[in-house]
Amino acid sequence: MFGHAPLPRLFWILWTGSLINRLGGFVLPLMALYLTTERHVPVEQVGFVIGLWGGGALLGGTLGGYLADLIGRRRTLILVLVAGALSMIHLSLARHPAHIAFAALLLGLTGETYRPAMQAAVADMVPAEGRSHAYGMLYWAGNIGFAFGSAVGGAMAQHGWYLLFWCDAATTLVFALVVFLRIPETRPAHLVHQRRPPLLAPLTDRPFVVFVALVTMVGLLFHQAFTTLPIDLNRHGLSPRSYGFLIALNGVLIMLLQPGASRVLSRFARHRVLAAAAGLVGLGFAATGTVHSVAGYVASITVWSLGEIAMAGLAPAAVADVAPPSQRGAYQGLMQMGMGAAALLAPVLGSLVLGRFGSVALWSCCGVAGLAAAVGQLALGPLRAHGNPAGAAGIDPA
């Protein structure tokens, strides 16, 4: 379809393992509820604990990327997935508030470290022309898993919170087993004995750093959907049930449109598609300040969801194409750091603007930020490829 070769079988094995892992993502969507009801953590401390998880995830991006380049994608995936499963069980056993806080930090560090290695492995095994579709499919699997984990986790919690932690850990171990049994080392063989670049080597690539900053700016907008949007909806008389229905629309659109969209959009210049995506995200959130009915919110969420769908596969594909083969993990790690920073900063900045200046100011700022990111992508233009211009996959036969 659309002239693209099918994705390699090895990718679909990795995709299946990732889907299993994401289907078992029971804990994180319900973390705040667990902390307040089961562990009786004061509400004012819950945000701090979850913030520690986000801080761990932020550091995990750099660590996971460096390990993927240093010891290989396969070893890194197995190591950090097992560590993530053990950290999940560790959190379930924590009782004292200080212990819970440390366990959350450790879970963030180990639980998200696998992502740069997985994305680097995809860049190794999938030729350049198929990467947008491949990363789009990974994003699709993640959203399916999030929807399933949120729904099933709530039902499981009624029979004991320990079930969520142990089942979450079990699916992570299944992913590690899939990698151990079925995924070879994908790092190109000629790089195995090559001298490793410094930990923060991608920071010397200034156009790439600008690219990460632009994508992070859009990420700040995405996270408003889960922080300030429900607050603003409630202020306008919509119930939490209405918010649940509206935000579910985002997931439905992703599940319906993502597979085809990532394939179609890969035919166009990436920086132009990313600019259009940033503009749609900004426009969608800006429209939130002008509507006050369910139908209006449906329209605004649809607009920014289309931008999210367009960006999901193209952004990591652009990272994979620009990264030298020896630094694919580090480049993906820096991108994950940017998204982690967005997750940390979005609630603080969004709630600050909403509380002090009101919803119109907040959603107007979102529109300006989206427009600025769009202009920035156009001004930056296509990123310059390094090391492997053809973008060919290079799998270590060992």
C-alpha positions in Angstrom: 0.0 0.0 0.0 1.3 3.4 -1.0 4.4 1.8 -2.4 6.1 1.0 0.9 7.6 -2.4 1.6 6.1 -4.3 4.6 7.8 -4.0 7.9 10.2 -6.8 8.7 9.1 -9.8 10.8 11.6 -8.9 13.5 9.8 -5.6 14.0 6.5 -7.3 14.5 8.0 -9.6 17.2 9.3 -6.5 19.0 6.0 -4.8 18.5 4.1 -7.7 20.1 6.4 -7.7 23.1 5.8 -4.0 23.5 2.0 -4.4 23.2 2.0 -7.1 25.9 4.0 -4.8 28.2 1.7 -1.9 27.5 -1.5 -4.0 28.0 -0.2 -4.7 31.5 0.3 -1.0 32.3 -2.2 -1.1 35.2 -0.4 0.9 37.9 0.6 4.3 36.5 -2.9 5.4 35.4 -4.2 4.7 38.9 -1.1 5.7 40.9 -2.7 8.8 42.5 -5.7 6.8 43.6 -3.5 4.0 45.0 -1.4 6.5 47.0 -4.4 8.3 48.5 -6.7 5.3 49.2 -4.4 2.4 49.9 -1.3 4.1 51.3 -3.1 7.2 52.7 -0.5 9.6 51.3 -1.7 13.2 51.8 -3.1 14.7 48.7 -0.5 17.5 48.8 2.3 14.9 48.7 0.9 12.8 45.9 2.0 15.2 43.2 5.5 15.2 44.7 5.7 11.4 44.5 4.4 11.2 41.0 6.8 14.0 40.1 9.7 11.9 41.4 8.5 9.1 39.0 8.7 11.7 36.2 12.1 12.8 37.3 13.3 9.2 37.2 11.9 8.8 33.7 13.6 12.0 32.6 17.0 10.6 33.7 16.1 7.2 32.3 16.1 8.6 28.8 19.8 9.5 28.9 20.8 6.3 30.7 18.8 4.0 28.4 20.1 5.6 25.3 23.7 5.4 26.5 23.4 1.8 27.5 21.8 0.9 24.1 24.9 2.3 22.4 27.4 0.9 24.9 26.3 -2.7 25.5 23.7 -3.1 22.7 20.0 -2.9 22.2 19.2 -6.4 23.2 21.2 -6.5 26.4 19.8 -3.1 27.4 16.2 -4.1 26.8 16.6 -7.3 28.8 18.4 -5.6 31.7 16.1 -2.6 32.1 12.9 -4.6 31.6 13.8 -7.0 34.4 14.9 -4.1 36.6 11.6 -2.3 35.8 9.6 -5.3 36.8 11.5 -5.7 40.1 11.1 -1.9 40.8 7.3 -2.3 40.3 7.2 -5.1 42.9 9.4 -3.0 45.2 6.9 -0.1 45.0 4.1 -2.4 46.0 6.0 -3.4 49.1 6.8 0.2 50.2 4.9 1.5 53.2 6.7 4.5 54.7 6.2 7.8 52.7 10.0 8.2 52.2 10.3 4.6 51.0 7.3 5.1 48.6 8.9 8.3 47.2 12.3 6.5 46.6 10.5 3.6 45.1 8.6 5.9 42.7 11.8 7.5 41.6 13.4 4.1 41.0 10.4 2.9 39.0 10.6 6.0 36.8 14.3 5.5 36.2 14.1 1.8 35.4 10.6 1.6 34.0 11.1 4.0 31.1 14.8 3.3 30.3 13.9 0.7 27.8 12.3 3.2 25.3 15.5 4.6 23.7 16.9 1.0 23.3 13.6 -0.1 21.6 13.5 2.9 19.3 17.2 2.4 18.4 16.5 -1.2 17.6 13.6 -0.1 15.3 16.0 2.2 13.5 18.5 -0.6 13.1 16.0 -3.1 11.7 13.7 -0.9 9.6 14.9 1.0 6.5 14.4 4.8 6.5 11.4 4.7 4.3 9.5 2.5 6.7 10.4 4.1 10.0 7.5 6.6 10.2 5.1 3.7 9.8 7.0 1.6 12.3 7.1 4.2 15.0 3.5 5.1 14.4 2.5 1.4 15.0 4.5 1.5 18.3 2.6 4.6 19.3 -0.7 2.9 18.3 0.2 -0.2 20.5 1.0 2.1 23.4 -2.4 3.8 23.2 -4.2 0.5 23.0 -2.3 -0.7 26.0 -3.0 2.5 28.0 -6.8 2.3 27.3 -6.9 -1.4 28.3 -4.7 -1.0 31.3 -6.7 1.9 32.6 -10.0 0.1 32.2 -9.0 -3.3 33.5 -6.8 -1.9 36.3 -9.7 -0.2 37.9 -11.6 -3.4 38.0 -8.6 -5.4 39.3 -8.1 -2.9 42.1 -11.4 -3.9 43.7 -9.9 -7.3 44.3 -6.6 -6.1 45.7 -4.1 -3.5 44.7 -1.3 -6.1 44.8 -2.8 -7.7 41.6 -2.1 -4.5 39.6 1.6 -4.4 40.6 2.3 -8.1 40.1 0.4 -8.4 36.8 2.1 -5.2 35.6 5.5 -6.7 36.5 4.6 -10.0 34.9 3.8 -8.4 31.5 7.1 -6.5 31.6 8.9 -9.8 32.2 7.1 -11.3 29.3 8.4 -8.5 27.1 11.9 -9.2 28.4 11.4 -12.9 27.6 10.3 -12.1 24.1 13.5 -10.1 23.5 15.6 -12.8 25.1 14.1 -15.6 22.9 13.3 -13.9 19.7 15.2 -10.6 19.2 18.9 -10.7 18.1 21.3 -7.9 18.7 20.4 -5.3 16.1 23.3 -2.9 16.6 25.3 -2.9 13.4 28.2 -5.4 13.8 30.9 -2.9 12.7 30.0 -0.6 15.7 30.5 -3.3 18.4 34.1 -2.4 19.0 33.9 1.2 18.0 34.8 3.8 20.7 31.7 5.0 22.4 30.9 8.8 22.1 30.4 10.8 25.3 27.1 10.4 27.2 25.7 13.8 26.1 27.2 13.8 22.6 23.9 14.6 20.9 24.0 18.0 22.6 26.7 19.1 20.2 24.3 18.7 17.3 22.7 22.1 17.5 20.0 21.6 14.9 18.9 18.4 16.6 18.8 20.2 20.0 16.5 22.8 18.5 14.4 20.0 17.0 14.0 18.4 20.4 13.1 21.8 21.9 10.3 22.3 19.3 8.9 18.8 19.9 9.0 19.4 23.6 7.1 22.6 23.2 4.3 20.7 21.6 4.5 18.1 24.3 3.8 20.8 26.8 0.5 21.3 25.1 -0.4 17.6 24.9 -0.1 17.2 28.7 -2.7 20.0 29.3 -5.3 17.4 28.2 -4.7 15.5 31.5 -4.0 18.4 33.8 -5.7 21.7 33.1 -8.3 20.6 30.6 -10.4 18.6 33.2 -10.2 21.5 35.6 -11.4 24.0 33.0 -14.2 21.6 31.9 -15.4 21.3 35.5 -15.4 25.1 35.8 -17.7 25.3 32.8 -20.1 22.8 34.3 -19.1 19.5 32.7 -18.8 16.5 34.9 -15.9 14.1 35.3 -18.0 11.6 33.4 -18.2 14.1 30.5 -14.4 14.6 30.6 -13.9 10.8 30.5 -16.0 10.6 27.4 -14.3 13.5 25.7 -10.7 12.4 26.4 -11.6 8.8 25.3 -12.3 10.4 21.9 -8.5 11.1 21.6 -7.7 7.4 22.1 -10.4 6.3 19.7 -9.1 8.6 17.0 -5.6 7.3 17.5 -6.7 3.7 17.3 -8.7 4.3 14.1 -6.4 6.6 12.2 -2.8 6.0 13.4 -1.9 3.0 11.3 -3.0 4.5 8.0 -1.9 8.1 8.8 1.7 7.1 9.6 1.9 5.3 6.3 0.4 8.1 4.2 2.2 11.0 5.8 5.6 9.3 5.4 5.5 10.3 1.7 5.8 14.0 2.5 8.6 16.2 3.8 8.9 15.5 7.5 9.6 19.0 8.6 6.5 20.3 6.8 4.3 17.6 8.3 5.7 18.2 11.7 5.0 22.0 11.3 1.4 21.2 10.3 1.0 18.9 13.2 2.3 21.5 15.7 -0.1 24.1 14.1 -3.0 21.7 14.5 -2.2 21.0 18.1 -1.9 24.7 18.9 -5.2 25.4 17.0 -7.0 22.6 18.8 -6.1 23.8 22.3 -6.6 27.4 21.4 -10.1 26.6 20.3 -10.8 25.2 23.8 -11.0 28.7 25.1 -13.8 29.6 22.7 -16.2 26.6 23.2 -18.2 25.6 26.2 -20.4 22.7 25.0 -19.7 19.0 24.5 -19.9 19.4 20.8 -17.4 22.2 20.8 -15.0 20.3 22.9 -15.4 17.3 20.6 -14.3 19.5 17.7 -11.3 21.0 19.5 -10.1 17.6 20.8 -10.4 16.2 17.3 -8.2 19.0 15.9 -5.4 18.5 18.3 -5.7 14.7 18.2 -5.1 14.9 14.4 -1.9 16.8 15.1 -0.8 14.3 17.7 -1.4 11.4 15.2 0.6 13.2 12.5 3.5 13.8 14.9 3.6 10.4 16.6 5.4 8.4 13.9 7.4 11.2 12.2 9.2 12.7 15.2 11.0 9.5 16.3 11.6 8.6 12.6 13.3 12.0 12.1 15.5 11.3 15.1 16.4 7.9 13.8 17.4 9.3 10.4 19.6 12.1 11.8 21.4 10.0 14.4 24.8 8.4 13.6 24.4 4.6 13.8 26.7 4.6 16.8 24.5 7.1 18.7 21.0 6.0 17.8 20.3 5.2 21.4 21.7 8.5 22.7 19.7 10.5 20.2 16.5 8.7 21.1 17.3 9.2 24.8 17.6 12.9 24.4 14.2 13.0 22.7 12.8 11.0 25.6 14.3 13.5 28.0 12.5 16.3 26.1 9.2 14.5 26.5 9.9 13.8 30.1 10.6 17.5 30.7 7.3 18.3 29.0 5.5 15.9 31.4 7.2 17.5 34.4 6.7 21.2 33.4 3.2 21.0 31.8 1.2 20.7 35.0 3.2 23.4 36.7 3.1 25.9 33.9 -0.5 25.1 32.9 -1.9 25.4 36.4 0.0 28.6 37.0 -1.4 30.3 34.0 -4.9 29.0 34.6 -4.9 29.9 38.2 -3.5 33.4 37.8 -4.8 34.6 34.4 -7.7 32.3 33.6 -8.6 29.8 30.9 -8.7 32.3 28.0 -5.1 33.2 28.7 -4.1 29.5 29.0 -5.6 28.3 25.8 -4.4 31.4 23.9 -0.8 30.7 25.1 -1.2 27.1 23.9 -2.2 28.5 20.5 0.8 30.8 20.3 3.1 28.0 21.4 1.8 25.7 18.7 2.2 28.3 16.1 5.7 29.1 17.3 6.6 25.4 17.1 5.2 25.2 13.5 7.2 28.3 12.4 10.3 26.8 14.1 10.0 23.5 12.2 9.7 25.3 8.9 12.7 27.6 9.7 14.8 24.6 10.9 14.0 22.6 7.7 15.0 19.0 7.2 17.6 17.7 9.7 20.9 16.7 8.3 21.6 13.0 8.4 24.7 11.7 10.0 26.8 8.6 9.4 24.4 6.5 7.3 22.8 8.6 4.7 20.9 5.8 3.1 19.3 4.9 6.4 19.7 1.2 5.7 19.1 -1.2 8.5 22.2 -3.0 9.7 21.5 -6.0 11.9 24.3 -7.8 13.6 24.2 -11.4 12.5 25.5 -12.6 15.8 
